[in-house]
């Protein structure tokens, strides 16, 4: 092998960066015994590092002692979770990504306008569960792919709107929206869905990266939706593509006959994991040329909750 090409942008998005800073600031302000409902982001390395600093991860708020500090993850939570926390007199720090909250606001706006809502997303994903939980049961219908559009049942006589998970495939979401508009001409929603800027930027960078390399490595967790989409994009471009949690997932046999490797990472993957992969490749295949492919440079920043601002 002769060359590594690193995609930019890659790794942490502004929402993930904010979520992690919420936890770090909470530790500074309130000390240990900070509770976290679910994984702050979908990355074991990040979660384990926070556990080592004293953060206690729980599945539900009823596991949190009354009066304690609890943080909600970047994926957003259902309305009943806020109510459950209030009933237990918990101090809530909300690390929900502002772009996810924007989808929640859209859902409520459409509901208040009397529309039935179709949500495009992956069943069981934390973000989708949080969005579904913004409204009463039956107010939102979930579809996962283009095939679902043909069979989805919606209430008769109701106006329709669609919203989307923020971390889907740009191309696939476009097809689903086109199919929805073809079947339901009066349906309303954003032309490109509610995909976040980071999802689109990372996918655009990987799409161009795949034209330059023989193989794609995406650093990210298996349960990270945006990371999986990056790997799938490489496969769609016809090159060998692998989603790896960290350097330990690498298999030397993958690199037989490979001259160049492109590397990207999901929005919840820390850069240290990418650099460990680079060092492994350098040790295995030196000398190597290392190039940076810069599609664009991101500058988005989100403010911390007011109670954690200096």
C-alpha positions as CSV (number, residue, x, y, z in Angstrom):
1,X,0.0,0.0,0.0
2,X,1.2,3.5,-0.9
3,X,-1.2,6.1,0.3
4,X,-3.7,7.2,3.0
5,X,-6.3,9.9,2.3
6,X,-8.1,11.5,5.2
7,X,-11.5,13.0,4.6
8,X,-12.4,16.5,6.0
9,X,-14.9,17.0,7.5
10,X,-14.9,13.9,9.7
11,X,-15.5,13.0,13.3
12,X,-17.3,15.1,16.0
13,X,-20.1,17.3,14.8
14,X,-21.2,20.4,16.8
15,X,-24.0,18.5,18.4
16,X,-21.7,15.8,19.7
17,X,-19.1,18.3,20.8
18,X,-21.8,20.2,22.7
19,X,-23.1,17.0,24.4
20,X,-19.7,16.0,25.6
21,X,-19.0,19.5,26.9
22,X,-22.3,19.4,28.8
23,X,-21.1,16.3,30.7
24,X,-17.6,17.8,31.3
25,X,-19.0,21.1,32.6
26,X,-21.5,19.2,34.8
27,X,-18.7,17.3,36.4
28,X,-16.8,20.5,37.1
29,X,-19.9,22.2,38.5
30,X,-21.6,19.4,40.4
31,X,-18.8,16.9,41.0
32,X,-19.2,13.1,40.6
33,X,-22.5,11.2,40.8
34,X,-23.7,12.7,37.6
35,X,-26.2,10.4,36.0
36,X,-26.6,9.9,32.2
37,X,-29.7,8.5,30.6
38,X,-28.5,6.2,27.8
39,X,-25.3,6.7,25.9
40,X,-24.4,10.3,25.5
41,X,-23.4,9.5,21.9
42,X,-23.1,6.2,20.1
43,X,-19.4,5.5,20.8
44,X,-18.0,3.1,23.4
45,X,-14.7,4.9,23.7
46,X,-16.5,8.2,24.7
47,X,-18.9,6.4,27.1
48,X,-16.1,4.4,28.8
49,X,-14.0,7.6,29.2
50,X,-16.9,9.3,30.9
51,X,-17.6,6.3,33.2
52,X,-13.9,6.5,34.3
53,X,-14.6,10.1,35.3
54,X,-17.5,9.1,37.5
55,X,-20.5,9.4,35.2
56,X,-23.2,6.8,36.0
57,X,-25.1,5.6,33.0
58,X,-28.7,4.4,33.4
59,X,-31.5,3.2,31.1
60,X,-34.3,5.2,32.7
61,X,-34.7,8.1,35.1
62,X,-36.4,6.0,37.7
63,X,-32.9,4.5,38.4
64,X,-31.6,8.0,39.3
65,X,-31.8,8.9,43.1
66,X,-34.3,11.7,43.8
67,X,-32.8,15.2,43.6
68,X,-29.7,14.1,41.6
69,X,-28.3,15.6,38.4
70,X,-29.3,13.8,35.2
71,X,-28.2,14.5,31.6
72,X,-30.2,13.5,28.6
73,X,-28.2,12.3,25.5
74,X,-27.6,14.1,22.2
75,X,-30.3,12.0,20.5
76,X,-33.2,13.7,22.3
77,X,-35.9,12.2,24.5
78,X,-39.6,11.7,24.6
79,X,-41.8,14.1,26.5
80,X,-42.6,11.6,29.2
81,X,-38.9,11.4,30.1
82,X,-38.9,15.1,31.1
83,X,-42.1,14.5,33.1
84,X,-40.6,11.5,34.9
85,X,-37.5,13.5,35.8
86,X,-39.6,16.4,37.1
87,X,-41.6,13.9,39.3
88,X,-38.4,12.7,40.8
89,X,-37.2,16.3,41.4
90,X,-34.1,15.7,39.2
91,X,-31.8,18.5,38.0
92,X,-32.0,18.0,34.2
93,X,-29.2,19.1,31.9
94,X,-30.4,18.5,28.3
95,X,-27.6,17.6,25.9
96,X,-30.0,17.0,23.1
97,X,-28.7,18.2,19.7
98,X,-30.4,21.5,18.8
99,X,-31.0,20.1,15.3
100,X,-32.8,17.1,16.8
101,X,-34.9,19.5,18.9
102,X,-35.7,21.4,15.7
103,X,-37.3,18.3,14.4
104,X,-39.3,17.9,17.6
105,X,-40.6,21.5,17.2
106,X,-41.6,20.8,13.6
107,X,-43.5,17.7,14.7
108,X,-45.4,19.7,17.3
109,X,-46.1,22.5,14.9
110,X,-47.6,20.2,12.3
111,X,-49.7,18.4,15.0
112,X,-51.1,21.7,16.3
113,X,-52.0,22.6,12.7
114,X,-54.1,19.4,12.5
115,X,-51.7,17.5,10.2
116,X,-50.8,13.8,10.5
117,X,-47.0,13.3,10.5
118,X,-44.9,10.7,8.6
119,X,-41.5,10.2,10.2
120,X,-38.7,8.8,7.9
121,X,-36.2,7.0,10.1
122,X,-34.9,3.8,11.6
123,X,-37.1,1.9,14.0
124,X,-35.6,1.6,17.4
125,X,-33.0,4.3,17.0
126,X,-32.7,6.5,20.0
127,X,-33.4,9.7,18.0
128,X,-36.5,8.2,16.4
129,X,-37.8,7.0,19.8
130,X,-37.4,10.5,21.1
131,X,-39.2,12.1,18.2
132,X,-42.1,9.6,18.3
133,X,-42.5,10.4,22.0
134,X,-43.1,14.1,21.4
135,X,-46.8,13.5,20.5
136,X,-49.6,11.2,21.5
137,X,-49.6,7.6,20.2
138,X,-50.8,7.5,16.6
139,X,-50.0,11.1,15.7
140,X,-46.8,10.1,13.9
141,X,-46.4,7.2,11.5
142,X,-42.9,5.8,11.0
143,X,-41.6,4.6,7.6
144,X,-38.1,3.3,7.0
145,X,-37.6,3.1,3.3
146,X,-39.0,3.8,-0.2
147,X,-40.9,0.5,-0.2
148,X,-42.9,1.6,2.9
149,X,-44.3,4.5,1.0
150,X,-46.5,2.3,-1.1
151,X,-48.1,0.6,1.8
152,X,-48.2,3.2,4.6
153,X,-51.7,3.9,5.9
154,X,-52.6,7.4,7.0
155,X,-55.8,8.8,8.4
156,X,-58.4,9.8,5.7
157,X,-59.1,13.4,5.2
158,X,-56.1,14.7,7.2
159,X,-53.4,17.0,5.8
160,X,-50.0,15.4,5.9
161,X,-46.5,16.5,6.7
162,X,-43.2,14.6,6.9
163,X,-40.1,14.9,9.1
164,X,-36.9,12.9,9.1
165,X,-34.2,11.5,11.4
166,X,-31.2,13.7,11.1
167,X,-28.6,11.0,10.3
168,X,-30.0,9.3,7.2
169,X,-28.5,8.7,3.8
170,X,-28.9,11.9,1.8
171,X,-29.6,10.1,-1.5
172,X,-32.0,7.5,0.1
173,X,-33.9,10.2,1.9
174,X,-34.3,12.2,-1.3
175,X,-35.9,9.1,-3.0
176,X,-38.3,8.5,-0.1
177,X,-39.4,12.1,-0.1
178,X,-40.0,12.0,-3.9
179,X,-42.0,8.8,-3.4
180,X,-44.1,10.4,-0.7
181,X,-44.8,13.5,-2.8
182,X,-45.8,11.3,-5.7
183,X,-48.3,9.3,-3.6
184,X,-49.5,12.2,-1.4
185,X,-49.2,15.4,-3.6
186,X,-50.3,17.7,-0.8
187,X,-47.8,16.5,1.7
188,X,-45.5,19.2,3.1
189,X,-41.9,19.1,4.6
190,X,-38.4,20.3,3.9
191,X,-37.2,19.4,0.4
192,X,-34.0,17.7,1.7
193,X,-35.6,16.4,4.9
194,X,-34.3,17.3,8.3
195,X,-30.8,15.8,7.7
196,X,-28.2,17.7,9.8
197,X,-25.4,19.7,8.1
198,X,-22.8,17.2,9.5
199,X,-24.5,14.2,8.0
200,X,-24.6,15.8,4.5
201,X,-21.1,17.2,4.8
202,X,-19.5,13.8,5.8
203,X,-21.4,12.0,3.1
204,X,-20.4,14.5,0.4
205,X,-16.7,14.2,1.5
206,X,-16.8,10.4,1.4
207,X,-18.5,10.4,-2.0
208,X,-15.6,12.4,-3.5
209,X,-13.0,10.5,-1.4
210,X,-14.2,7.2,-2.9
211,X,-13.2,8.4,-6.4
212,X,-9.5,8.7,-5.2
213,X,-9.0,5.4,-3.3
214,X,-9.3,1.6,-3.5
215,X,-10.7,1.1,-0.1
216,X,-12.7,3.0,2.6
217,X,-12.4,2.8,6.3
218,X,-15.0,4.5,8.5
219,X,-14.2,4.8,12.2
220,X,-17.5,4.6,14.2
221,X,-19.7,2.5,16.4
222,X,-21.8,-0.3,14.8
223,X,-24.9,1.3,16.3
224,X,-24.1,4.8,14.9
225,X,-26.5,5.5,12.1
226,X,-24.4,8.2,10.5
227,X,-21.3,6.0,10.6
228,X,-23.1,3.1,9.0
229,X,-24.4,5.4,6.2
230,X,-20.8,6.4,5.4
231,X,-19.7,2.8,5.1
232,X,-22.7,2.0,2.9
233,X,-21.9,4.9,0.7
234,X,-18.5,3.4,0.0
235,X,-20.0,0.1,-0.9
236,X,-22.4,1.8,-3.3
237,X,-19.4,3.4,-5.0
238,X,-18.0,-0.1,-5.7
239,X,-15.0,-0.1,-3.3
240,X,-14.2,-2.3,-0.4
241,X,-15.6,-0.5,2.7
242,X,-15.4,-1.3,6.4
243,X,-17.0,0.2,9.5
244,X,-14.6,-0.3,12.4
245,X,-15.0,0.7,16.1
246,X,-11.2,1.1,16.5
247,X,-7.9,-0.1,15.4
248,X,-8.5,-3.6,16.9
249,X,-11.1,-4.3,14.2
250,X,-8.6,-4.0,11.4
251,X,-7.7,-7.2,9.5
252,X,-4.4,-7.2,7.6
253,X,-6.0,-9.4,4.9
254,X,-8.3,-6.5,3.9
255,X,-5.3,-4.7,2.4
256,X,-4.1,-7.3,-0.1
257,X,-3.8,-5.6,-3.5
258,X,-4.9,-2.3,-2.1
259,X,-2.8,0.7,-3.1
260,X,-4.7,3.6,-1.4
261,X,-7.0,3.8,1.6
262,X,-9.5,6.5,2.4
263,X,-10.4,7.2,6.0
264,X,-13.4,9.0,7.5
265,X,-15.2,8.8,10.8
266,X,-18.7,9.2,12.1
267,X,-20.0,12.2,13.9
268,X,-19.6,10.6,17.3
269,X,-16.1,9.1,16.8
270,X,-13.2,11.0,18.5
271,X,-10.2,11.9,16.4
272,X,-7.8,9.9,18.6
273,X,-9.4,6.7,17.2
274,X,-8.7,7.8,13.6
275,X,-5.1,8.6,14.4
276,X,-4.6,5.2,16.0
277,X,-5.7,3.6,12.7
278,X,-3.3,5.9,10.8
279,X,-0.4,4.8,13.1
280,X,-1.3,1.1,12.6
281,X,-1.2,1.5,8.8
282,X,2.1,3.4,9.0
283,X,3.6,0.7,11.1
284,X,2.3,-2.0,8.7
285,X,3.0,-0.4,5.3
286,X,5.7,2.2,5.7
287,X,6.6,4.3,3.9
288,X,3.2,5.8,3.2
289,X,2.1,9.1,1.8
290,X,-0.6,10.7,3.9
291,X,-2.9,13.2,2.2
292,X,-5.7,15.4,3.5
293,X,-8.8,15.7,1.2
294,X,-10.7,18.8,2.4
295,X,-14.2,19.0,1.0
296,X,-15.1,21.8,3.3
297,X,-14.3,23.2,6.8
298,X,-17.1,23.3,9.3
299,X,-17.5,26.2,11.8
300,X,-20.9,25.5,13.4
301,X,-20.9,25.8,17.2
302,X,-23.8,25.3,19.7
303,X,-24.1,27.0,23.0
304,X,-24.1,25.1,26.3
305,X,-27.3,25.2,28.5
306,X,-27.4,28.5,30.4
307,X,-26.7,26.9,33.8
308,X,-23.4,25.6,32.5
309,X,-22.2,28.8,30.7
310,X,-19.3,30.6,32.3
